[in-house]
Amino acid sequence: MKRVFSLLEKTWLGTPIQFTWQKTSGNYLAVTGADHTVKIFDRHGQKRSEINLSGNCVAMDWDKDGDILAVVAEKSSCIYLWDANTNKTSQLDSGIRDQMSFLLWSKIGSFLAVGTVKGNLLIYNRQTSRKIPVLGKHTKRITCGCWNTENLLALGGEDKMITVSNQEGDTIRQSPLRSEPGNMQFSVMKTDDRTSTAESTISVVVGKKSLFLFNLNDPDNSVDLEFKQGYGNIVCYSWYGDGYIMVGFSRGIFVVISTHIREIGQEIFQARDHKDSLTSIAVSQTLNKAATCGDNCIKIHDLAELKDMYAIINLDDEIKGLSTLSWTDDGQLLALSTQRGSLHVFLTKLPILGDACSTRIAYLTSLLEVTIANPVEGELPITVSVDVEPNFVAVGLYHLAVGMNNRAWFYVLGENGVKKLKDMEYLGTVASVCLHSDYAAALFEGKIQLHLIESELLDTQEERETRLFPAVDDKCRILCHALTGDFLIYGTDTGVIQYFYIEDWQFVNDYRHPVSVKKIFPDPNGTRLVFIDEKSDGFVYCPVNDATYEIPDFSPTIKGILWENWPLDKGVFIAYDDDKVYTYVFHKDTIQGT
């Protein structure tokens, strides 16, 4: 669990801070303290924008697509709207003169609900710019609420009432509570037939001690779940999985309960994660993990096996205690605010990205960091700070390339460290790049561009600097490619494997297979090649005599092939899938799985 960045603004110190991740992509993090501003940071901790408010921020929320951040503040009847695509802030007059206390975007459509300290409500439809004011929805301050997937809005207030309204603001249901509500959520309650997928159950914390479950389809049979006094107050809770709720308590304990009618209220799991106090829990359905924080550490559990601790992050410098945890939607980053007003972001998931050339390997070790190592040659690993969060990584004898979309950044691996060389734009979204000594080959949208990496250093004829494959009159799509010291090799949807000899700048070999070639894996010299076709069959191809040999017992689950680099064992290769490695030895006269 690597810490990606920490934020410690002077104006936040000593005050609690609020923060919220941009929905869907998680590219932005909005943070506010007692400084009358909302600061917006990117996922690497760089400040991108700032919204100046009339007073302290009361509430903020991103719309469902993460395009618009809405903010309400003290001493203002305006709603501030920050557009992530244009980086511009606009103000919307709510038309309500009392102080706003609550704000939430809908899960479906573009409805924004805003509640006030006097119990009034505004529903704003951003698509049509229509504002619906609803006076007297509650008789006191609106404090919490939630939307469901059918655009019903549930609200709770200091008047100890739950109201359920439609998107027009009409009250459909209401229910009194015995104490003040907090942390209201819509979810799907488990039923005997388990067919219900509608979000018809409202859960709400009542008086910080019990969890009240109110089913819209069965309002007379609401459930009030009480917990042991020794647990302390309910701090937070989260629904997950098939109708389970994880509840965190102030004295360091969390429990999991089921909402299935036969098990309702039963504690399925209980753990004391923190000795003195627990301040927050966060669940990532994408990662299938749950995190709790308290005292001065974060503990992460696997939801499939809660008793197993996946990771512990200690924050010994946070002596004033921790505050709130929140994951990005993709589960990649986990943010934590603290009681002293700092914020820390940790990397909890990283795409598996890497490449190898001979015995050198390059792999992603953080969002903007690639590590290059050559354990066979005994070289010490070096880390390279790269310019972009890459979708692909490629390494050659003297270069590293990373990139995303249609751009690639090239770095020179010199004896005195790594230097950025240049960036390149291609004619389409790049699927993969291969490098060797002087050339790079990028595969994009069924084509390959072969080009010199450092054209200015080599005295090369102009036509040898770059070439596009296939030729205009060749109607095939290239599906896979590889680059060796001598050859560019590629396979097509028409079943052709082509060898392009770089030194002579011409094709020297083509093999025609009956079906399309999905993947190719040449040995270090390019004199033998394993390919996998669209039927998931594997073959060894020898371009010297144009012969192919079907690989026996070749599993359809095979993901890739690795050839032995040691010259004395040059006929050995392995095939691997998710959980097995198969070793083969290739002889010219026979091939045998070992």
N, C-alpha and C positions, 0 to 999 in steps of 0.2 A: 504494500500500500504506500505508494510514493506521494509525498506532499507536492502538489503542482505549484501552488502559490499561497501566500498569506496576505491579507489586507489589514492594515493597521493605520487608519486615518486618525489624525490628531483630534478632529472634531467629533469622532465617535466615542473616544475613550471615556470610560466611566458610565456610559449609558447603554441600555439595551438596544440592539440593532435588529431591524427586520430585513429579510432578503427573500428573493424569489427567482427561481430559474426560469428562463424562457421555455415555454412548453414546446414539445416535439423535438426541436433540434438541440436545445440546451447550449446555444452559442453565446447567450448573454446571461448575465447575472445582475439583477437590480438590487441595490443595497441602500438602506437609509438609516440614519441615526437621528440625533436631536439637533441637526444642523440645517433644517429647512431645505434640504436637497435630497434628490434621489440620484445616486451615481450608478451608471451602467458600465459594467466591465465585460470584456470578452472572456472566453474560457481559459485564457492564458494569464489573466490578471491585469491586462492593459485597460485603462479607463478609456471608454469610447464616447461617452456622452454624459450630460448632467442636466437634471430638470430642477430648476429653482422654484420652490414652493412658497406660499404665503405664510405657512407655519409648519409645524412638524407633520410628517406623513401619518395619516390615520390608517389607511389601507391601500394596498396595491395588488394588481392581478394581471396576468397575461391572458389574452384571448386564446381560444383553443388551438390556433395555428402558430401562436408565438409571434404574430405580426405586430400587435398593438399592446402596449403596457398602459393600463389605466391606473391613475393615482388620485386619491382624494386627500386633502390636507386640512388642518385647522384653519379657522378664520377665512374660509373661502367657500363659495357656493359653486365654484368651477370644478369640472373634472378634467384633469390633465391627461392627454393621450399622446404617448410617444410612439412613433412609427419606426419599427426596426429596419424597414427597407429604405427609408429616406433619411433616417437619423434626425427627424424633425419633431418638435413638440407642438401640439395645438391644444387649445382650451375650449371646453364645451360648457356652456352655461346650463346648470342643472335646472334653473328656474325655481329651486327650492331654497328658501331663505334660512332654514335652520341648519345647524352644524351636521355634517355627514359623519356616519360612524361605521359604515360597512359597504363593501364593494365586491362584486363577483361576476365574472363572465360566464355565460352558459357553455355547456359541453357540446351542444349542437347549435348551429346558426351563430348569429352575432348579437346576442342580447346581453346587455350589461345591467345588472341590478345594483342600485345604490340605496342604502338605508340611512335613516337619520336618527339623531338623539331623541327626537320627539315621536319616533315610530312611523314616520312617513316613508314612502317608497317611490323610487323612480325607476322605470324600465326603459332603457334606451336601445333602440334597434339601429346598430351602426350601418347596416345595409341600406335602410330606408331613411335614416336620420330622424325617425319618429320617436318622440318622447312621451311616455305615458306616466303622468304623476298619479300616485294613489295615496290620498291623504288618510291617515288614521288606520293604516294596516295593522299597526300595533299601538298601544297607548303609551309605551315608554320606549327607550332607546333600543334599536335593532342591533343585536350583538353578533349574531352568527347566521349562517344559512348555507344552502347548497342547491344546485340545479341537478335534475336527472336527465337521462338521455331522451326523455319525451318532452323536454322543456317545461317541466313543472319546477316551481321555485318554492323551497321550504325555507322559512325564516324563524328565528327565535329571538326573544327580546327580554328585557328586564321586567316586562309585565308577566313573565312566567307562562308564556303561551307559545305554541307552535302554530304557524299558519302555513297552508299549502296553496299556492296560487298558480294560475296558468300564465302564459307569456303576455297575456293582455292585462294581467294584474288582478283578475277576478279570484276571490277566495273560494277554494273548492272544499277544503277541510280545515278545521282547527281543533286543537286539543290543549287543555290546560296541563301545566306541570306543577309539581309540588315545590320546586325550587328553580333558580335561574339556570337556563340552558347554556351550553357551550359546545364547540367543536361538532357541528352538525354535518352528517354525511348521508348521501343516498347510496343504497347498495341492493344487491339481490340476496334475499334470504333463502336458505336451503329449504326445499319442500320435499314431501315424501316421493313425489314422482320426479323431482329434480329437473322438470322441464321448463320451469319459469325462468325467463331471462330478463324480464322487465325489472327496472330499478324501482321497486315499489316499497321498499323498507327504508324508513328514516331512522338513523341512530343518532343519539344526542347524549352528551354527558349532562347529568342533572345534579346541581349542587356539588360538583367535583367528587361525588361519592358513588353514584350509580350510573349505569348505562341503560338508557331507555330506548326500546325498539318499538317503533310505531309503523304498522303495516297499513298502507292506504287501502288495501283490498279487504282488510279485516280490522277496522279501527277499534272495535270493542274489545279485541283480544291483544292489547299491547303488552309488552313484556318489560319489566323493570328489573334489571340485573344488579344485585348488590354484591359487594366483595368484602373480604375480611378487613376489619378495622386496621389490623396490623400492617396492611399494605400501604396505608397512607392515602393521599388524594390521587384521583385519576389525572395524570399529566397529559396524556395523548393516547390515541388508539388508531389502528389502521385495519381495514378489511383486506383480506387477500385470499387467493385460492378459491376453494369450493365452499364459500360461506363461512370462513374463519375470521375471527377478529383477534388481533394482538393488542393487548392493553398494557400501557406502561404506567407505573405508580411512583409516587414521589419518594418512597423509601427504598428505591433501587431494584424493585421487583417488576418483572413483566410476566403476564399470563396469556395463554391462548385459549379462547373459548370457541365452541361451535354454535352456529345458529340453526342447525338442523333441529326440527321440532322435537325429535326424540332425545336430543342431547343438549337442548338449549340451556345455557348457563353452566354447563360442565366445563371444568378446567381440564383441557386436554394436555396442557404443558404449563409448567411454572418454573421460573429460574430467578435467582437473585444475581443480577448482572453487576450491580454496583453496591458497595458496602453502605454508603451513606445516603446517596440520592440518585434518582434518575430524572433527567430533564427533557428527554425527547426520544422518540423512536421514528425510524423511517423504513419503509418497505419498498424494495425494487422488485416488481413482478418480472421485469426483463431479466434481471440477474438471478431471480429466485433467492434473494438474500434479504435479511432484516438487520438493521443497525440500531443499537441503543447507545445513548451517551449519558454519562453521569460521573460524579467525582472528577477525575481529570483523564478519563479515557473513553474511547469508542470501542464497542465490541460488536463484531459482525457474525451473524449466525446464518447457516444454510437453512432455508425454509423446509427443505425435504427432510432434514435431520437436525432439528433445533438444538439438540443437546451437544452437537459438535460445534466448537468455536472455529469459525473460518479465519478470523483475523482479530488482532487487538492493536489499536493505535493509542499509544500513550502521549499525552500532552502535559508533561510535567511543568512546563512554564506557565500553564493556565491555572494559577493558584486560586483565582476568584470563582472558578467553576465554569461549566459549559452551559450552552443554552439550547439551540435548535439544530436539528439535522435535516437535510433534504438532498435527495438524489435527482440527477437529471433523468428525463424520461428514458434515455437509452442505457441508464445504469453505469455510464462511464465515469461520472464525477460525483463525489459526495461532498457537500458543503456543510460546515459546522460554524455556527456563531457562538461567541462566548460572552460571559457576564461582563467582562471588562471592555467589550466593544470591538473585539477583533474577529476576523473571519478566516477560516482555513479551508482549502479545497484539496481533496485527495483523489488520486487516480484509482478507480476500483475495477476498471476493465480496459484492456488495450487490445486493438485488433492484432491478430498474429500476422505480421508482415515481415518478410525477410527474403534474402537471396544469397546465392553462393557462386563463387567463381574459383575454380581449382580448390584450394583448401581454405580460401578466405570466405568468411561469412559476414553478412550485414543484417541486422535485425532491429526493429523498432523497440526502444526501451522506455520511452515516454512520449507524450503527445507531439513534442517537437525535438525528439532526440533519437538518433540512430547510433547503435554501437557496432563497431567493426572489429572483428577478431580473427586471428589465424592460429588456433591452438596447435595445429600440426607443426607449424614453423616456430612455435614458441613466442610469437609476437604478443606484446601486451595489448589488451583491448583498448581502443580509443573511442570516445564518445564525440559525436558530431551534432552540434545544434543546427537544425535545419529550418528553412524559411516557412514551411507549411506543414499542416497535419497531413501526412501523405496517404494516398490510396494505394500507391505502389512504391516499392524499393527495388533498386537494381545495383549490383556491384560488379566491377570489372577488375582487371589487373591493376589499373592506376586511377580508377574513378569510382565515384558513388553518384547515383541518380535517385532523386525522390520526386514525387509529383502527385497531382490530382487533376481531375477533369482533362483538359487538353494541354496542360503545362507540365514541364519537367525542369527541375533545378539540378545542375551538374556541379560536382565538387571534385577537386584534384586531391588525391591521397599522396602527399609528398612526404619526404623524410622528416621535414620540420613541422609536420602537422597537416591539417586539412584546410584547403582554401576554396572558397566559392568561385566557380569558373564563370557560369552563365546560366540563364534560363531560356527555355525554348518553347514555342507554341506549335502544336501540331494541328492537323486539319480535322480532328475529331477527338472524341473522348478516349483517352488511352486506357487500354485493358492491361497491358504489361510492356515492360522495356527489358531488353537484354543488352549487356555491355560486354566487350572484350578489351583488347588493348587499345585500338585507335577508334573503333566504330561503335555506334549505338544503333539498335534497331527497335523502333516503337511500333507496337501493334494497336491499331485503332480502327474500329468499324469495318473490319474485313480487309484492311490494307496494312502494309508495313512501309514505314519510311526508314531507310538505312542511311545514316549520315555520319560524317566525321565528328568526333567529340571536340577536338581542338583543331579546327581547320586552319586557323592562322599559323599554327606551328609547323604544319607539314606542307612541304612544297608539292602540292598535289594538283593534278589536272582538274579543271573545274567540274567536268562530268563525273569525276570520281568522288566528289564531295558529298553528294546525296543522290538517292534514287528511290522512286516509289514503286512498290509491287502490289498486286500484279499489274502487268501492262494493260493499257486501256482496252485493248481488244480481247483480253482474257476475262471472261465473265464469272470467274470463281470468287469465293470469299475465303480469305485466309483465316484459319481458326486457331493456329498455334505456330510458334516459331522458336528458334534457338540460334545462338551465335557462338561459333568456335573461333580459334585463331585464324582459320582459313576460310570458313564457310558461313554464309547465312542459309539456314535451312528452314523451310516452312511446310506446313500441311494445310490442305484446303477442303472445302465442303464437297468438292468433286472427287476427292480421294487421291489427289496428286501430292507427292512429296518432292519438292524442288530443292536442289543444291545450287547455290549461287557462290562461285569461287571469287572471293574479294580481290585477290591479287590480279587475276586476269579480267575482272569486272564482267564476268559472263556466267551463264548457266552451264553446269558441267554434267548434271545428272537429273533425270526425273523418273519417278516410279509411280505407276498408276495402280491404286488399290480399288477394289470394287465399291467400297462405301467410304464415307467421309472420315478424315483423320482428325481426331479430337485433340490428341496430345503427342508431342515428340520429345525424346530424351536422348540426345547424342552422347557418345562417350567423349572423353576430353579431346581426342583428335578429330572427331567427326567421322571416323572410319566405320563405326557401327552405331546403330541407332535403334532404340526401342520406340515403337509407336503404339498408341491405343486408339482403336477405331470407334465408330458410333455404336457398335454392338458391345463395347467394353471388352473386346478381345485384344490380346497383346501379341506383338510380333517383333522379331529382331530383323532389321534390314541392313544388308551390307552393300553400300553403293559401289564398291570395287567390282563385284561380279553381279550386281543387280539381283541378289538373291534375298528371299525372305524366309523366315523360319517362325512358325507359330509357337508361342511360349506355352508349354503344357501346364495344366492345372492353374490357369491364370484366373484369379478371383475377379468377379465383376465389380468388387468394391474398391479395387486398387485406385489410390489417389495419385501416386507418382512413382518414379524410378530414380535410383541413385547409382551411378557407375563408380567402381573402385578407381581411385586416382593413382594408387601404387603401381608403377609400370610392370612389375613382375606378375601382378594379378589382374591384368587389364581385361580379361574376359568375364570378370565377376561383376554382377549387378544385383541390387536388391529392389524388390517391389514392396510398397507399404500401403496399408489402409489405416483406418482409425485405430485399430488395436493389434495388428499383426505385421511382422516383417517377413518376407519370403526371400530367400537367397537363391540365386541362380548362377550357374557357370556356363558360359557360352563357348562351345568348341565348334570349329568349322564343320565338323562332320556329324555332331550330335548335340542335342541340348537336353538337359536333364534338371528338373527341380531337385534341390537337395533337402 
